[in-house]
Amino acid sequence: MKRFPWVLLIAVLVLMGWVGKVNAQQPTPSDDEVNAIASQLFCPVCENTPLDVCPTQACAQWRDEIRLRLAQGWNEDQIKDYFAKSYGIRVLAEPPRQGLNWLVYIVPPVAFIAGAFILFRAFRSWRALSKQSDGQEDLNINQNESDPYLERLEKELKERG
């Protein structure tokens, strides 16, 4: 009988030694953290719909995937790279600035500046043409006053009317 408490104590100590290390759970990422990343990705099903507002089941699964990756300690860039590698660059709201994608950033400002320059030149030339035509009309009026045909026409109109 005296052995039983000792055997029990040894058994408890042995069992305590087998217990593995327990990690505390990390806090679950909030919806705001998930949506901050989801807003930078597009839905794989609906065209041009951000992932954070898309109601499809596929997008819900993607948001759950983002939440899982955040809980594992992944950062925003790692998650976006994961989705881009898995589903293609088209899922990114902002294409990476490399290769031909640079055209997306260069062409619109260059086109805007070129269009503004063309309009500026066109308005200047139209203004110059209107000044020339005003001068031409003044000359035509002066020439028309001495025209005998117009004088005769005006005289006949006065007589009839």
WOTA-V225827 format. One record per pair of residues at least 24 apart in sequence whose C-alpha atoms are under 6 Angstrom apart, sorted by the first residue. I is the first residue (numbers start at 1). J is the second residue. Records with the same first field share a line. If there is no record, write none. Layout:
I->J, J
//
This chain:
34->67
40->93
41->91, 92, 93
42->91
//
